[in-house]
């Protein structure tokens, strides 16, 4: 065993121990973050479940189920499959309601329904995932060749907005194409990825978070700082969506330009990586306040590990070592293995200008766990 496998084996033991009780405690919940007492909230709360912002449509609602499928892969314990399906089946109501659904149906249904189908052959999950993929394809703007991001926001005309996050949601379209052989899913995913490659990725490998196009003509109008420090800055979680997202597109298409783009973004991230391995909210933010985003760190690490698998032998160590540096920093200094908190990863930030910083986020735990399993040799990629 190499040093990465030895490390991953140690961390996996901690994950199994913690998630044994966390999964039982939260089996009826669809969590996003923890409260001041360390307890997970519930985005599936019946009082909120029709709210696009806070309820059953919330974009991270697939990640707790995804964590359960990672644990099912690891342990074979049917308990985790049963808990995963609780959130998966509850989210089916979103498709019936329709209002409030968005470009992030990939995040919602890929690590739940598609994972369930791949791991168990559950036909009910296939139907739900195809429904979600069809809705995602319906957000495609053929004039600008992009998938529209959010629905209407207060005071904003978002008809022409696309965001870097959607590179991850393309995995649902690639899966739908592979499942049905309907080329529409493939073409929409590739056209969107090509648009992102052209208009989001800058020559130095940094990326825009939001790009606005004229929804009628497809002309690019401007970019926005979005959840980063400002326009022209480098939101780190967006960098992670780009590295990992272009690797997903490369794995599903074999298009060399996607691998080259993933490497360009990865090299920017590695050059900006502090010796500590701790990732800020934005690589171009001021030194103070020193806001961090451990979630962005875990996404970047996962993308680097996928990249390491795709490059020639002499390049692998460079990406693997950078990913390990990030993950080890999280493990040693930004994780909670106690019973005082349901979450594992600490010091996450939704955005630079959000007043709440250094909180927990369920998808940080998902991407941390996924990356650890990659280092351990788990070969099933849910995306």
TATASUL-V743762 format. One line per field, one symbol per residue. phi: phi as a letter, one per 20 degrees, with the letter a starting at -180 (. if undefined). psi: psi as a letter, one per 40 degrees, with the letter a starting at -180 (. if undefined). burial: # if it has 24 or more other ideal C-beta (glycine too) atoms within 12 Angstrom, else .. A space follows every 10 residues. Layout:
phi=???
psi=???
burial=???
This chain:
phi=.effffffff fggffgfffg effffdfedc ecbdefenef ebfeggfcfe efecdfegfe feffffffff ffgfdmffgf fffgfffgff fgfffffmfn fbfeffffdf fdffffffec mfffffffff ffffffffef dffelbefef fgdgmcedfd eccfgfgfff gffffffffd mffgffffff ffffffffdd eegenfcfec cddffednff dadcfleefr gnecffffff gfgfffffff fedmffffff fgffffffff feffgfnedf fcfdfffcfe fdcffggffg gffffffffd dggfegfgff ffffgfffff ffccccdeee bfeeedmecf afeffecldd bffffgffgg ffffffofde efe
psi=hidddddddd dddddddded dddddfdeig idiiaeeehi aheehdeeee hddeadehde eedddddddd dddddehedd dddddddddd edddddddhe iaeedddded ecddddddde fhdddddddd dddddddeeh hddefihibi ahihehhede hiiddedded ddddddddde eheddddddd dddddddded hideeiiidh hhihedeehh diiidbeadi heaghddddd dddddddddd dedehddddd dddddddddd dehiddehhi dhefiidhig higddddddd ddddddddee iideeddddd dddddddddd ddefiheiee hdidhifihd idehehifai hdeddddddd dddddeeheh he.
burial=...#..##.. ##.###.##. .##..##.## ####.....# ####....#. .#..###### ########## ####.....# ########## #####....# ########## ########## .#..###### #######.## #..####### .......### ########## #########. ....##.### ########## ##..###### ###.#..#.# ..#######. ..######## ########## ###....##. ########## .##...#### #####..... ########## ########## #......### ########## #..####... ########## ##....#### ########## ######.#.. ###
